[in-house]
Amino acid sequence: MSFSIRLTEEEKLLANSYAKLHSMSLSEAFKRALFERIEDEYDIAVAEAALDEYKNSGEKSKPITELWKELDL
């Protein structure tokens, strides 16, 4: 699949500089940026869901020292 994107001259210079700095093609730079953004947003959604689940469970957190004792560390 391919697609096109319109950039201003300033955006194009910045994107090309980024790609060159990381020794990759412009298309690879955009592809990596897209998938990193998708992954970041997914991770945030999963973390928020886990936090909501924890808050709704009524459980309380413990100090890390208690965990270490339980694990005999």
C-alpha positions in Angstrom: 0.0 0.0 0.0 1.2 3.5 -0.7 -0.1 6.9 0.0 0.9 10.5 -0.4 1.2 13.3 2.1 1.3 17.1 1.6 4.0 18.9 3.6 5.1 22.5 3.7 8.7 23.2 2.7 9.6 23.5 6.4 7.9 20.2 7.3 9.7 18.5 4.4 13.1 19.8 5.4 12.5 18.7 9.0 11.3 15.2 7.9 14.2 14.8 5.5 16.7 15.9 8.2 15.2 13.4 10.7 15.4 10.6 8.2 18.9 11.4 7.2 20.0 11.7 10.9 18.7 8.2 11.5 20.0 6.8 8.2 16.6 5.8 6.8 14.4 6.7 3.9 11.7 9.2 4.3 9.0 6.6 3.9 10.6 4.4 6.6 10.8 7.4 9.0 7.1 8.1 8.5 6.2 4.4 8.8 8.1 4.1 12.1 6.7 7.3 13.5 3.1 6.1 12.6 3.5 2.7 14.3 5.3 4.1 17.3 2.4 6.6 17.8 -0.1 3.7 17.5 1.8 1.6 20.0 2.1 4.5 22.4 -1.6 5.2 22.3 -2.4 1.5 22.7 -0.1 1.3 25.8 -1.8 4.4 27.3 -5.2 2.9 26.8 -4.2 -0.4 28.3 -2.6 1.4 31.3 -5.7 3.6 31.8 -7.9 0.5 31.7 -5.7 -1.3 34.3 -5.7 1.7 36.5 -9.5 2.0 36.4 -9.8 -1.7 37.1 -7.5 -1.3 40.1 -9.4 1.7 41.4 -12.7 -0.1 41.0 -11.5 -3.2 42.8 -11.2 -1.5 46.1 -7.8 -3.0 46.7 -5.1 -1.0 48.4 -1.5 -0.8 47.4 1.3 -1.9 49.7 4.8 -0.5 50.2 7.4 -2.2 48.1 9.2 -3.4 51.2 6.2 -5.6 52.0 6.5 -7.2 48.6 10.2 -7.8 49.1 9.4 -9.5 52.4 6.7 -11.7 50.7 9.2 -12.7 48.0 12.0 -13.2 50.6 14.3 -10.7 48.9 
